[in-house]
Amino acid sequence: MINDSSKLKKGQKLKVDLDKLNDRLPKNVLNLLKNEPIGLLVGYKMVDGNQFGLVLQLKSGLNQWFFEDELCEIEDD
């Protein structure tokens, strides 16, 4: 889980924690994530009045937003 997204950098690799997703995504996106749960941070999205999401570009080229607790940082190889 990401505790402080203000320290993240655009283009950073992040991994989606599939166990944290609560069936809010379409099946086709879930299937993409099962095969490749890593994406690049491309931006932020306001999701309600006091919370925001992180937008990842997945390997397929699809952009999808996630809550901070659905993601974790990974070491860049």
mmJSON file of the N, C-alpha and C atoms, coordinates in Angstrom:
{"data_MODEL":{"atom_site":{
"group_PDB":["ATOM","ATOM","ATOM","ATOM","ATOM","ATOM","ATOM","ATOM","ATOM","ATOM","ATOM","ATOM","ATOM","ATOM","ATOM","ATOM","ATOM","ATOM","ATOM","ATOM","ATOM","ATOM","ATOM","ATOM","ATOM","ATOM","ATOM","ATOM","ATOM","ATOM","ATOM","ATOM","ATOM","ATOM","ATOM","ATOM","ATOM","ATOM","ATOM","ATOM","ATOM","ATOM","ATOM","ATOM","ATOM","ATOM","ATOM","ATOM","ATOM","ATOM","ATOM","ATOM","ATOM","ATOM","ATOM","ATOM","ATOM","ATOM","ATOM","ATOM","ATOM","ATOM","ATOM","ATOM","ATOM","ATOM","ATOM","ATOM","ATOM","ATOM","ATOM","ATOM","ATOM","ATOM","ATOM","ATOM","ATOM","ATOM","ATOM","ATOM","ATOM","ATOM","ATOM","ATOM","ATOM","ATOM","ATOM","ATOM","ATOM","ATOM","ATOM","ATOM","ATOM","ATOM","ATOM","ATOM","ATOM","ATOM","ATOM","ATOM","ATOM","ATOM","ATOM","ATOM","ATOM","ATOM","ATOM","ATOM","ATOM","ATOM","ATOM","ATOM","ATOM","ATOM","ATOM","ATOM","ATOM","ATOM","ATOM","ATOM","ATOM","ATOM","ATOM","ATOM","ATOM","ATOM","ATOM","ATOM","ATOM","ATOM","ATOM","ATOM","ATOM","ATOM","ATOM","ATOM","ATOM","ATOM","ATOM","ATOM","ATOM","ATOM","ATOM","ATOM","ATOM","ATOM","ATOM","ATOM","ATOM","ATOM","ATOM","ATOM","ATOM","ATOM","ATOM","ATOM","ATOM","ATOM","ATOM","ATOM","ATOM","ATOM","ATOM","ATOM","ATOM","ATOM","ATOM","ATOM","ATOM","ATOM","ATOM","ATOM","ATOM","ATOM","ATOM","ATOM","ATOM","ATOM","ATOM","ATOM","ATOM","ATOM","ATOM","ATOM","ATOM","ATOM","ATOM","ATOM","ATOM","ATOM","ATOM","ATOM","ATOM","ATOM","ATOM","ATOM","ATOM","ATOM","ATOM","ATOM","ATOM","ATOM","ATOM","ATOM","ATOM","ATOM","ATOM","ATOM","ATOM","ATOM","ATOM","ATOM","ATOM","ATOM","ATOM","ATOM","ATOM","ATOM","ATOM","ATOM","ATOM","ATOM","ATOM","ATOM","ATOM","ATOM","ATOM","ATOM","ATOM","ATOM","ATOM"],
"id":[1,2,3,4,5,6,7,8,9,10,11,12,13,14,15,16,17,18,19,20,21,22,23,24,25,26,27,28,29,30,31,32,33,34,35,36,37,38,39,40,41,42,43,44,45,46,47,48,49,50,51,52,53,54,55,56,57,58,59,60,61,62,63,64,65,66,67,68,69,70,71,72,73,74,75,76,77,78,79,80,81,82,83,84,85,86,87,88,89,90,91,92,93,94,95,96,97,98,99,100,101,102,103,104,105,106,107,108,109,110,111,112,113,114,115,116,117,118,119,120,121,122,123,124,125,126,127,128,129,130,131,132,133,134,135,136,137,138,139,140,141,142,143,144,145,146,147,148,149,150,151,152,153,154,155,156,157,158,159,160,161,162,163,164,165,166,167,168,169,170,171,172,173,174,175,176,177,178,179,180,181,182,183,184,185,186,187,188,189,190,191,192,193,194,195,196,197,198,199,200,201,202,203,204,205,206,207,208,209,210,211,212,213,214,215,216,217,218,219,220,221,222,223,224,225,226,227,228,229,230,231],
"type_symbol":["N","C","C","N","C","C","N","C","C","N","C","C","N","C","C","N","C","C","N","C","C","N","C","C","N","C","C","N","C","C","N","C","C","N","C","C","N","C","C","N","C","C","N","C","C","N","C","C","N","C","C","N","C","C","N","C","C","N","C","C","N","C","C","N","C","C","N","C","C","N","C","C","N","C","C","N","C","C","N","C","C","N","C","C","N","C","C","N","C","C","N","C","C","N","C","C","N","C","C","N","C","C","N","C","C","N","C","C","N","C","C","N","C","C","N","C","C","N","C","C","N","C","C","N","C","C","N","C","C","N","C","C","N","C","C","N","C","C","N","C","C","N","C","C","N","C","C","N","C","C","N","C","C","N","C","C","N","C","C","N","C","C","N","C","C","N","C","C","N","C","C","N","C","C","N","C","C","N","C","C","N","C","C","N","C","C","N","C","C","N","C","C","N","C","C","N","C","C","N","C","C","N","C","C","N","C","C","N","C","C","N","C","C","N","C","C","N","C","C","N","C","C","N","C","C","N","C","C","N","C","C"],
"label_atom_id":["N","CA","C","N","CA","C","N","CA","C","N","CA","C","N","CA","C","N","CA","C","N","CA","C","N","CA","C","N","CA","C","N","CA","C","N","CA","C","N","CA","C","N","CA","C","N","CA","C","N","CA","C","N","CA","C","N","CA","C","N","CA","C","N","CA","C","N","CA","C","N","CA","C","N","CA","C","N","CA","C","N","CA","C","N","CA","C","N","CA","C","N","CA","C","N","CA","C","N","CA","C","N","CA","C","N","CA","C","N","CA","C","N","CA","C","N","CA","C","N","CA","C","N","CA","C","N","CA","C","N","CA","C","N","CA","C","N","CA","C","N","CA","C","N","CA","C","N","CA","C","N","CA","C","N","CA","C","N","CA","C","N","CA","C","N","CA","C","N","CA","C","N","CA","C","N","CA","C","N","CA","C","N","CA","C","N","CA","C","N","CA","C","N","CA","C","N","CA","C","N","CA","C","N","CA","C","N","CA","C","N","CA","C","N","CA","C","N","CA","C","N","CA","C","N","CA","C","N","CA","C","N","CA","C","N","CA","C","N","CA","C","N","CA","C","N","CA","C","N","CA","C","N","CA","C","N","CA","C","N","CA","C","N","CA","C","N","CA","C"],
"label_alt_id":[null,null,null,null,null,null,null,null,null,null,null,null,null,null,null,null,null,null,null,null,null,null,null,null,null,null,null,null,null,null,null,null,null,null,null,null,null,null,null,null,null,null,null,null,null,null,null,null,null,null,null,null,null,null,null,null,null,null,null,null,null,null,null,null,null,null,null,null,null,null,null,null,null,null,null,null,null,null,null,null,null,null,null,null,null,null,null,null,null,null,null,null,null,null,null,null,null,null,null,null,null,null,null,null,null,null,null,null,null,null,null,null,null,null,null,null,null,null,null,null,null,null,null,null,null,null,null,null,null,null,null,null,null,null,null,null,null,null,null,null,null,null,null,null,null,null,null,null,null,null,null,null,null,null,null,null,null,null,null,null,null,null,null,null,null,null,null,null,null,null,null,null,null,null,null,null,null,null,null,null,null,null,null,null,null,null,null,null,null,null,null,null,null,null,null,null,null,null,null,null,null,null,null,null,null,null,null,null,null,null,null,null,null,null,null,null,null,null,null,null,null,null,null,null,null,null,null,null,null,null,null],
"label_comp_id":["MET","MET","MET","ILE","ILE","ILE","ASN","ASN","ASN","ASP","ASP","ASP","SER","SER","SER","SER","SER","SER","LYS","LYS","LYS","LEU","LEU","LEU","LYS","LYS","LYS","LYS","LYS","LYS","GLY","GLY","GLY","GLN","GLN","GLN","LYS","LYS","LYS","LEU","LEU","LEU","LYS","LYS","LYS","VAL","VAL","VAL","ASP","ASP","ASP","LEU","LEU","LEU","ASP","ASP","ASP","LYS","LYS","LYS","LEU","LEU","LEU","ASN","ASN","ASN","ASP","ASP","ASP","ARG","ARG","ARG","LEU","LEU","LEU","PRO","PRO","PRO","LYS","LYS","LYS","ASN","ASN","ASN","VAL","VAL","VAL","LEU","LEU","LEU","ASN","ASN","ASN","LEU","LEU","LEU","LEU","LEU","LEU","LYS","LYS","LYS","ASN","ASN","ASN","GLU","GLU","GLU","PRO","PRO","PRO","ILE","ILE","ILE","GLY","GLY","GLY","LEU","LEU","LEU","LEU","LEU","LEU","VAL","VAL","VAL","GLY","GLY","GLY","TYR","TYR","TYR","LYS","LYS","LYS","MET","MET","MET","VAL","VAL","VAL","ASP","ASP","ASP","GLY","GLY","GLY","ASN","ASN","ASN","GLN","GLN","GLN","PHE","PHE","PHE","GLY","GLY","GLY","LEU","LEU","LEU","VAL","VAL","VAL","LEU","LEU","LEU","GLN","GLN","GLN","LEU","LEU","LEU","LYS","LYS","LYS","SER","SER","SER","GLY","GLY","GLY","LEU","LEU","LEU","ASN","ASN","ASN","GLN","GLN","GLN","TRP","TRP","TRP","PHE","PHE","PHE","PHE","PHE","PHE","GLU","GLU","GLU","ASP","ASP","ASP","GLU","GLU","GLU","LEU","LEU","LEU","CYS","CYS","CYS","GLU","GLU","GLU","ILE","ILE","ILE","GLU","GLU","GLU","ASP","ASP","ASP","ASP","ASP","ASP"],
"label_asym_id":["A","A","A","A","A","A","A","A","A","A","A","A","A","A","A","A","A","A","A","A","A","A","A","A","A","A","A","A","A","A","A","A","A","A","A","A","A","A","A","A","A","A","A","A","A","A","A","A","A","A","A","A","A","A","A","A","A","A","A","A","A","A","A","A","A","A","A","A","A","A","A","A","A","A","A","A","A","A","A","A","A","A","A","A","A","A","A","A","A","A","A","A","A","A","A","A","A","A","A","A","A","A","A","A","A","A","A","A","A","A","A","A","A","A","A","A","A","A","A","A","A","A","A","A","A","A","A","A","A","A","A","A","A","A","A","A","A","A","A","A","A","A","A","A","A","A","A","A","A","A","A","A","A","A","A","A","A","A","A","A","A","A","A","A","A","A","A","A","A","A","A","A","A","A","A","A","A","A","A","A","A","A","A","A","A","A","A","A","A","A","A","A","A","A","A","A","A","A","A","A","A","A","A","A","A","A","A","A","A","A","A","A","A","A","A","A","A","A","A","A","A","A","A","A","A","A","A","A","A","A","A"],
"label_entity_id":["1","1","1","1","1","1","1","1","1","1","1","1","1","1","1","1","1","1","1","1","1","1","1","1","1","1","1","1","1","1","1","1","1","1","1","1","1","1","1","1","1","1","1","1","1","1","1","1","1","1","1","1","1","1","1","1","1","1","1","1","1","1","1","1","1","1","1","1","1","1","1","1","1","1","1","1","1","1","1","1","1","1","1","1","1","1","1","1","1","1","1","1","1","1","1","1","1","1","1","1","1","1","1","1","1","1","1","1","1","1","1","1","1","1","1","1","1","1","1","1","1","1","1","1","1","1","1","1","1","1","1","1","1","1","1","1","1","1","1","1","1","1","1","1","1","1","1","1","1","1","1","1","1","1","1","1","1","1","1","1","1","1","1","1","1","1","1","1","1","1","1","1","1","1","1","1","1","1","1","1","1","1","1","1","1","1","1","1","1","1","1","1","1","1","1","1","1","1","1","1","1","1","1","1","1","1","1","1","1","1","1","1","1","1","1","1","1","1","1","1","1","1","1","1","1","1","1","1","1","1","1"],
"label_seq_id":[1,1,1,2,2,2,3,3,3,4,4,4,5,5,5,6,6,6,7,7,7,8,8,8,9,9,9,10,10,10,11,11,11,12,12,12,13,13,13,14,14,14,15,15,15,16,16,16,17,17,17,18,18,18,19,19,19,20,20,20,21,21,21,22,22,22,23,23,23,24,24,24,25,25,25,26,26,26,27,27,27,28,28,28,29,29,29,30,30,30,31,31,31,32,32,32,33,33,33,34,34,34,35,35,35,36,36,36,37,37,37,38,38,38,39,39,39,40,40,40,41,41,41,42,42,42,43,43,43,44,44,44,45,45,45,46,46,46,47,47,47,48,48,48,49,49,49,50,50,50,51,51,51,52,52,52,53,53,53,54,54,54,55,55,55,56,56,56,57,57,57,58,58,58,59,59,59,60,60,60,61,61,61,62,62,62,63,63,63,64,64,64,65,65,65,66,66,66,67,67,67,68,68,68,69,69,69,70,70,70,71,71,71,72,72,72,73,73,73,74,74,74,75,75,75,76,76,76,77,77,77],
"pdbx_PDB_ins_code":[null,null,null,null,null,null,null,null,null,null,null,null,null,null,null,null,null,null,null,null,null,null,null,null,null,null,null,null,null,null,null,null,null,null,null,null,null,null,null,null,null,null,null,null,null,null,null,null,null,null,null,null,null,null,null,null,null,null,null,null,null,null,null,null,null,null,null,null,null,null,null,null,null,null,null,null,null,null,null,null,null,null,null,null,null,null,null,null,null,null,null,null,null,null,null,null,null,null,null,null,null,null,null,null,null,null,null,null,null,null,null,null,null,null,null,null,null,null,null,null,null,null,null,null,null,null,null,null,null,null,null,null,null,null,null,null,null,null,null,null,null,null,null,null,null,null,null,null,null,null,null,null,null,null,null,null,null,null,null,null,null,null,null,null,null,null,null,null,null,null,null,null,null,null,null,null,null,null,null,null,null,null,null,null,null,null,null,null,null,null,null,null,null,null,null,null,null,null,null,null,null,null,null,null,null,null,null,null,null,null,null,null,null,null,null,null,null,null,null,null,null,null,null,null,null,null,null,null,null,null,null],
"Cartn_x":[0.842,0.0,0.889,0.448,1.163,0.638,1.543,1.145,1.223,2.149,2.339,2.599,1.531,1.668,2.358,2.549,3.216,4.69,5.244,6.65,6.831,5.733,5.818,6.176,6.798,7.186,6.459,6.1,5.463,6.381,5.794,6.572,7.061,6.834,7.255,6.399,7.02,6.3,5.623,4.344,3.569,2.867,2.639,1.98,0.599,-0.377,-1.74,-1.851,-2.355,-2.595,-3.987,-4.045,-5.32,-6.243,-5.669,-6.474,-7.225,-6.77,-7.39,-8.535,-8.63,-9.687,-11.018,-12.045,-13.353,-14.36,-14.005,-14.915,-15.482,-14.747,-15.235,-14.8,-13.944,-13.434,-14.127,-14.248,-14.827,-13.955,-14.581,-13.871,-12.68,-12.813,-11.689,-10.47,-10.686,-9.568,-8.962,-9.814,-9.308,-8.468,-8.9,-8.128,-6.779,-6.738,-5.463,-4.533,-5.087,-4.287,-3.772,-4.541,-4.09,-2.858,-2.796,-1.644,-0.462,-0.735,0.334,-0.142,0.109,-0.409,0.445,1.376,2.278,1.937,1.957,1.697,2.584,2.56,3.339,2.422,2.855,2.078,2.07,0.861,0.747,0.006,-0.64,-1.34,-2.211,-3.071,-3.953,-5.377,-6.351,-7.757,-8.492,-9.246,-10.084,-11.279,-11.467,-12.544,-13.707,-13.49,-14.576,-14.043,-14.814,-14.452,-13.179,-12.734,-11.554,-10.577,-10.688,-9.798,-9.486,-8.302,-7.97,-7.362,-7.354,-6.799,-5.548,-4.803,-3.598,-3.914,-3.556,-3.839,-2.597,-2.776,-1.688,-1.957,-0.883,-0.972,-0.515,-1.422,-1.13,-0.362,0.206,1.012,0.211,-1.087,-1.957,-2.163,-1.743,-1.955,-3.155,-3.964,-5.147,-4.745,-5.386,-5.208,-6.339,-5.999,-6.993,-6.579,-7.541,-7.214,-7.436,-6.664,-6.713,-6.583,-7.159,-6.939,-5.524,-4.958,-3.605,-3.465,-4.497,-4.392,-4.495,-4.761,-4.804,-3.47,-2.495,-1.21,-0.053,1.066,2.304,3.471,4.496,5.699,6.515,7.227,8.132,9.486,10.51,11.853,11.992,12.608,12.839,14.101,13.964,15.105,16.026],
"Cartn_y":[-1.181,0.0,1.247,2.242,3.516,4.413,4.9,5.757,7.239,7.625,9.036,9.178,9.4,9.48,10.762,11.719,12.965,12.73,11.598,11.282,10.497,10.124,9.367,10.295,9.727,10.502,9.978,10.896,10.51,9.542,8.463,7.451,6.326,6.454,5.429,4.179,3.007,1.742,1.45,1.075,0.698,-0.622,-1.392,-2.683,-2.637,-3.174,-3.245,-4.473,-4.278,-5.374,-5.927,-7.018,-7.574,-7.947,-8.273,-8.63,-7.432,-6.231,-5.013,-4.496,-4.972,-4.508,-5.107,-4.29,-4.739,-4.849,-5.532,-5.757,-4.463,-3.385,-2.125,-1.948,-2.836,-2.741,-3.748,-3.411,-4.369,-5.627,-6.722,-7.999,-7.935,-7.214,-7.144,-6.466,-5.467,-4.795,-5.716,-6.422,-7.378,-8.462,-8.938,-9.956,-9.415,-8.165,-7.537,-7.465,-7.085,-6.933,-8.272,-9.339,-10.661,-11.098,-10.711,-11.062,-10.129,-8.862,-7.866,-6.781,-6.95,-6.01,-4.755,-4.482,-3.34,-2.269,-1.022,0.092,1.271,2.267,3.49,4.613,5.336,6.467,7.575,7.968,9.04,10.255,10.14,11.297,10.957,11.918,11.801,12.12,11.63,11.876,12.126,13.214,13.471,12.521,11.693,10.71,11.066,11.904,12.478,13.719,14.304,15.576,15.593,14.451,14.466,13.336,12.722,11.626,11.693,11.188,11.15,9.8,9.509,8.256,8.498,7.437,7.479,6.818,7.473,6.957,6.236,4.959,4.16,3.868,3.845,3.347,1.894,0.996,-0.428,-0.823,-2.002,-2.481,-2.473,-2.698,-2.711,-1.315,-0.266,1.114,1.763,0.972,1.471,2.286,3.436,4.216,3.884,3.581,3.211,3.824,4.334,4.918,3.896,4.102,3.225,4.069,3.587,4.207,3.873,4.716,4.487,3.121,2.687,1.41,0.191,0.41,-0.677,-0.856,0.01,0.009,-0.121,-0.578,-0.584,-0.237,0.326,0.683,-0.575,-0.578,-1.671,-1.077,-1.89,-1.46,-1.4,-0.354,-0.203,-0.967,-1.902,-2.724,-1.983],
"Cartn_z":[0.0,0.0,0.0,-0.708,-0.764,0.353,1.177,2.299,1.978,1.093,0.767,-0.725,-1.476,-2.938,-3.394,-2.494,-2.89,-3.226,-2.798,-3.072,-4.367,-5.012,-6.254,-7.409,-8.417,-9.596,-10.821,-11.706,-12.957,-13.706,-14.232,-14.934,-14.042,-12.73,-11.782,-11.949,-11.81,-11.893,-10.559,-10.65,-9.47,-9.761,-8.719,-8.87,-8.23,-8.947,-8.438,-7.538,-6.323,-5.395,-5.697,-6.413,-6.868,-5.707,-4.56,-3.391,-2.812,-3.127,-2.587,-3.459,-4.706,-5.599,-5.158,-5.131,-4.651,-5.79,-6.857,-7.988,-8.565,-8.481,-9.04,-10.487,-10.973,-12.335,-13.242,-14.528,-15.48,-15.598,-15.98,-16.084,-17.028,-18.144,-19.093,-18.479,-17.626,-16.958,-15.906,-15.172,-14.175,-14.838,-15.996,-16.715,-17.16,-17.63,-18.002,-16.797,-15.655,-14.438,-13.917,-14.094,-13.651,-14.42,-15.7,-16.533,-16.32,-16.077,-15.919,-14.952,-13.642,-12.644,-12.44,-13.351,-13.197,-14.235,-13.787,-14.686,-14.337,-15.211,-15.016,-14.547,-13.534,-13.03,-14.077,-14.493,-15.483,-14.954,-13.786,-13.259,-12.069,-11.724,-10.575,-11.009,-10.244,-10.556,-9.245,-9.186,-8.022,-8.098,-7.07,-7.112,-6.192,-5.219,-4.427,-3.73,-2.875,-2.278,-1.454,-0.937,-0.075,-0.374,-1.526,-1.877,-3.37,-3.736,-5.15,-5.486,-6.775,-7.255,-8.07,-8.276,-9.09,-10.423,-11.51,-12.847,-13.357,-13.705,-14.261,-15.725,-16.493,-17.862,-17.814,-18.172,-18.153,-19.405,-19.404,-20.532,-21.831,-21.736,-22.917,-23.508,-22.77,-23.207,-22.551,-21.864,-21.175,-19.953,-19.75,-18.524,-17.574,-16.316,-15.307,-13.977,-13.217,-11.914,-10.806,-9.714,-8.548,-7.287,-6.183,-4.891,-4.422,-3.558,-3.039,-2.381,-1.652,-0.945,-1.863,-3.14,-4.119,-4.839,-4.521,-5.217,-4.242,-4.778,-3.995,-4.913,-4.305,-5.053,-5.324,-6.448,-6.754,-7.095,-6.925,-7.261,-8.778,-9.281,-10.719,-11.091,-12.023,-12.449,-13.386],
"occupancy":[1.0,1.0,1.0,1.0,1.0,1.0,1.0,1.0,1.0,1.0,1.0,1.0,1.0,1.0,1.0,1.0,1.0,1.0,1.0,1.0,1.0,1.0,1.0,1.0,1.0,1.0,1.0,1.0,1.0,1.0,1.0,1.0,1.0,1.0,1.0,1.0,1.0,1.0,1.0,1.0,1.0,1.0,1.0,1.0,1.0,1.0,1.0,1.0,1.0,1.0,1.0,1.0,1.0,1.0,1.0,1.0,1.0,1.0,1.0,1.0,1.0,1.0,1.0,1.0,1.0,1.0,1.0,1.0,1.0,1.0,1.0,1.0,1.0,1.0,1.0,1.0,1.0,1.0,1.0,1.0,1.0,1.0,1.0,1.0,1.0,1.0,1.0,1.0,1.0,1.0,1.0,1.0,1.0,1.0,1.0,1.0,1.0,1.0,1.0,1.0,1.0,1.0,1.0,1.0,1.0,1.0,1.0,1.0,1.0,1.0,1.0,1.0,1.0,1.0,1.0,1.0,1.0,1.0,1.0,1.0,1.0,1.0,1.0,1.0,1.0,1.0,1.0,1.0,1.0,1.0,1.0,1.0,1.0,1.0,1.0,1.0,1.0,1.0,1.0,1.0,1.0,1.0,1.0,1.0,1.0,1.0,1.0,1.0,1.0,1.0,1.0,1.0,1.0,1.0,1.0,1.0,1.0,1.0,1.0,1.0,1.0,1.0,1.0,1.0,1.0,1.0,1.0,1.0,1.0,1.0,1.0,1.0,1.0,1.0,1.0,1.0,1.0,1.0,1.0,1.0,1.0,1.0,1.0,1.0,1.0,1.0,1.0,1.0,1.0,1.0,1.0,1.0,1.0,1.0,1.0,1.0,1.0,1.0,1.0,1.0,1.0,1.0,1.0,1.0,1.0,1.0,1.0,1.0,1.0,1.0,1.0,1.0,1.0,1.0,1.0,1.0,1.0,1.0,1.0,1.0,1.0,1.0,1.0,1.0,1.0,1.0,1.0,1.0,1.0,1.0,1.0],
"B_iso_or_equiv":[0.0,0.0,0.0,0.0,0.0,0.0,0.0,0.0,0.0,0.0,0.0,0.0,0.0,0.0,0.0,0.0,0.0,0.0,0.0,0.0,0.0,0.0,0.0,0.0,0.0,0.0,0.0,0.0,0.0,0.0,0.0,0.0,0.0,0.0,0.0,0.0,0.0,0.0,0.0,0.0,0.0,0.0,0.0,0.0,0.0,0.0,0.0,0.0,0.0,0.0,0.0,0.0,0.0,0.0,0.0,0.0,0.0,0.0,0.0,0.0,0.0,0.0,0.0,0.0,0.0,0.0,0.0,0.0,0.0,0.0,0.0,0.0,0.0,0.0,0.0,0.0,0.0,0.0,0.0,0.0,0.0,0.0,0.0,0.0,0.0,0.0,0.0,0.0,0.0,0.0,0.0,0.0,0.0,0.0,0.0,0.0,0.0,0.0,0.0,0.0,0.0,0.0,0.0,0.0,0.0,0.0,0.0,0.0,0.0,0.0,0.0,0.0,0.0,0.0,0.0,0.0,0.0,0.0,0.0,0.0,0.0,0.0,0.0,0.0,0.0,0.0,0.0,0.0,0.0,0.0,0.0,0.0,0.0,0.0,0.0,0.0,0.0,0.0,0.0,0.0,0.0,0.0,0.0,0.0,0.0,0.0,0.0,0.0,0.0,0.0,0.0,0.0,0.0,0.0,0.0,0.0,0.0,0.0,0.0,0.0,0.0,0.0,0.0,0.0,0.0,0.0,0.0,0.0,0.0,0.0,0.0,0.0,0.0,0.0,0.0,0.0,0.0,0.0,0.0,0.0,0.0,0.0,0.0,0.0,0.0,0.0,0.0,0.0,0.0,0.0,0.0,0.0,0.0,0.0,0.0,0.0,0.0,0.0,0.0,0.0,0.0,0.0,0.0,0.0,0.0,0.0,0.0,0.0,0.0,0.0,0.0,0.0,0.0,0.0,0.0,0.0,0.0,0.0,0.0,0.0,0.0,0.0,0.0,0.0,0.0,0.0,0.0,0.0,0.0,0.0,0.0],
"pdbx_formal_charge":[null,null,null,null,null,null,null,null,null,null,null,null,null,null,null,null,null,null,null,null,null,null,null,null,null,null,null,null,null,null,null,null,null,null,null,null,null,null,null,null,null,null,null,null,null,null,null,null,null,null,null,null,null,null,null,null,null,null,null,null,null,null,null,null,null,null,null,null,null,null,null,null,null,null,null,null,null,null,null,null,null,null,null,null,null,null,null,null,null,null,null,null,null,null,null,null,null,null,null,null,null,null,null,null,null,null,null,null,null,null,null,null,null,null,null,null,null,null,null,null,null,null,null,null,null,null,null,null,null,null,null,null,null,null,null,null,null,null,null,null,null,null,null,null,null,null,null,null,null,null,null,null,null,null,null,null,null,null,null,null,null,null,null,null,null,null,null,null,null,null,null,null,null,null,null,null,null,null,null,null,null,null,null,null,null,null,null,null,null,null,null,null,null,null,null,null,null,null,null,null,null,null,null,null,null,null,null,null,null,null,null,null,null,null,null,null,null,null,null,null,null,null,null,null,null,null,null,null,null,null,null],
"auth_seq_id":[1,1,1,2,2,2,3,3,3,4,4,4,5,5,5,6,6,6,7,7,7,8,8,8,9,9,9,10,10,10,11,11,11,12,12,12,13,13,13,14,14,14,15,15,15,16,16,16,17,17,17,18,18,18,19,19,19,20,20,20,21,21,21,22,22,22,23,23,23,24,24,24,25,25,25,26,26,26,27,27,27,28,28,28,29,29,29,30,30,30,31,31,31,32,32,32,33,33,33,34,34,34,35,35,35,36,36,36,37,37,37,38,38,38,39,39,39,40,40,40,41,41,41,42,42,42,43,43,43,44,44,44,45,45,45,46,46,46,47,47,47,48,48,48,49,49,49,50,50,50,51,51,51,52,52,52,53,53,53,54,54,54,55,55,55,56,56,56,57,57,57,58,58,58,59,59,59,60,60,60,61,61,61,62,62,62,63,63,63,64,64,64,65,65,65,66,66,66,67,67,67,68,68,68,69,69,69,70,70,70,71,71,71,72,72,72,73,73,73,74,74,74,75,75,75,76,76,76,77,77,77],
"auth_comp_id":["MET","MET","MET","ILE","ILE","ILE","ASN","ASN","ASN","ASP","ASP","ASP","SER","SER","SER","SER","SER","SER","LYS","LYS","LYS","LEU","LEU","LEU","LYS","LYS","LYS","LYS","LYS","LYS","GLY","GLY","GLY","GLN","GLN","GLN","LYS","LYS","LYS","LEU","LEU","LEU","LYS","LYS","LYS","VAL","VAL","VAL","ASP","ASP","ASP","LEU","LEU","LEU","ASP","ASP","ASP","LYS","LYS","LYS","LEU","LEU","LEU","ASN","ASN","ASN","ASP","ASP","ASP","ARG","ARG","ARG","LEU","LEU","LEU","PRO","PRO","PRO","LYS","LYS","LYS","ASN","ASN","ASN","VAL","VAL","VAL","LEU","LEU","LEU","ASN","ASN","ASN","LEU","LEU","LEU","LEU","LEU","LEU","LYS","LYS","LYS","ASN","ASN","ASN","GLU","GLU","GLU","PRO","PRO","PRO","ILE","ILE","ILE","GLY","GLY","GLY","LEU","LEU","LEU","LEU","LEU","LEU","VAL","VAL","VAL","GLY","GLY","GLY","TYR","TYR","TYR","LYS","LYS","LYS","MET","MET","MET","VAL","VAL","VAL","ASP","ASP","ASP","GLY","GLY","GLY","ASN","ASN","ASN","GLN","GLN","GLN","PHE","PHE","PHE","GLY","GLY","GLY","LEU","LEU","LEU","VAL","VAL","VAL","LEU","LEU","LEU","GLN","GLN","GLN","LEU","LEU","LEU","LYS","LYS","LYS","SER","SER","SER","GLY","GLY","GLY","LEU","LEU","LEU","ASN","ASN","ASN","GLN","GLN","GLN","TRP","TRP","TRP","PHE","PHE","PHE","PHE","PHE","PHE","GLU","GLU","GLU","ASP","ASP","ASP","GLU","GLU","GLU","LEU","LEU","LEU","CYS","CYS","CYS","GLU","GLU","GLU","ILE","ILE","ILE","GLU","GLU","GLU","ASP","ASP","ASP","ASP","ASP","ASP"],
"auth_asym_id":["A","A","A","A","A","A","A","A","A","A","A","A","A","A","A","A","A","A","A","A","A","A","A","A","A","A","A","A","A","A","A","A","A","A","A","A","A","A","A","A","A","A","A","A","A","A","A","A","A","A","A","A","A","A","A","A","A","A","A","A","A","A","A","A","A","A","A","A","A","A","A","A","A","A","A","A","A","A","A","A","A","A","A","A","A","A","A","A","A","A","A","A","A","A","A","A","A","A","A","A","A","A","A","A","A","A","A","A","A","A","A","A","A","A","A","A","A","A","A","A","A","A","A","A","A","A","A","A","A","A","A","A","A","A","A","A","A","A","A","A","A","A","A","A","A","A","A","A","A","A","A","A","A","A","A","A","A","A","A","A","A","A","A","A","A","A","A","A","A","A","A","A","A","A","A","A","A","A","A","A","A","A","A","A","A","A","A","A","A","A","A","A","A","A","A","A","A","A","A","A","A","A","A","A","A","A","A","A","A","A","A","A","A","A","A","A","A","A","A","A","A","A","A","A","A","A","A","A","A","A","A"],
"auth_atom_id":["N","CA","C","N","CA","C","N","CA","C","N","CA","C","N","CA","C","N","CA","C","N","CA","C","N","CA","C","N","CA","C","N","CA","C","N","CA","C","N","CA","C","N","CA","C","N","CA","C","N","CA","C","N","CA","C","N","CA","C","N","CA","C","N","CA","C","N","CA","C","N","CA","C","N","CA","C","N","CA","C","N","CA","C","N","CA","C","N","CA","C","N","CA","C","N","CA","C","N","CA","C","N","CA","C","N","CA","C","N","CA","C","N","CA","C","N","CA","C","N","CA","C","N","CA","C","N","CA","C","N","CA","C","N","CA","C","N","CA","C","N","CA","C","N","CA","C","N","CA","C","N","CA","C","N","CA","C","N","CA","C","N","CA","C","N","CA","C","N","CA","C","N","CA","C","N","CA","C","N","CA","C","N","CA","C","N","CA","C","N","CA","C","N","CA","C","N","CA","C","N","CA","C","N","CA","C","N","CA","C","N","CA","C","N","CA","C","N","CA","C","N","CA","C","N","CA","C","N","CA","C","N","CA","C","N","CA","C","N","CA","C","N","CA","C","N","CA","C","N","CA","C","N","CA","C","N","CA","C","N","CA","C","N","CA","C","N","CA","C"],
"pdbx_PDB_model_num":[1,1,1,1,1,1,1,1,1,1,1,1,1,1,1,1,1,1,1,1,1,1,1,1,1,1,1,1,1,1,1,1,1,1,1,1,1,1,1,1,1,1,1,1,1,1,1,1,1,1,1,1,1,1,1,1,1,1,1,1,1,1,1,1,1,1,1,1,1,1,1,1,1,1,1,1,1,1,1,1,1,1,1,1,1,1,1,1,1,1,1,1,1,1,1,1,1,1,1,1,1,1,1,1,1,1,1,1,1,1,1,1,1,1,1,1,1,1,1,1,1,1,1,1,1,1,1,1,1,1,1,1,1,1,1,1,1,1,1,1,1,1,1,1,1,1,1,1,1,1,1,1,1,1,1,1,1,1,1,1,1,1,1,1,1,1,1,1,1,1,1,1,1,1,1,1,1,1,1,1,1,1,1,1,1,1,1,1,1,1,1,1,1,1,1,1,1,1,1,1,1,1,1,1,1,1,1,1,1,1,1,1,1,1,1,1,1,1,1,1,1,1,1,1,1,1,1,1,1,1,1]
}}}
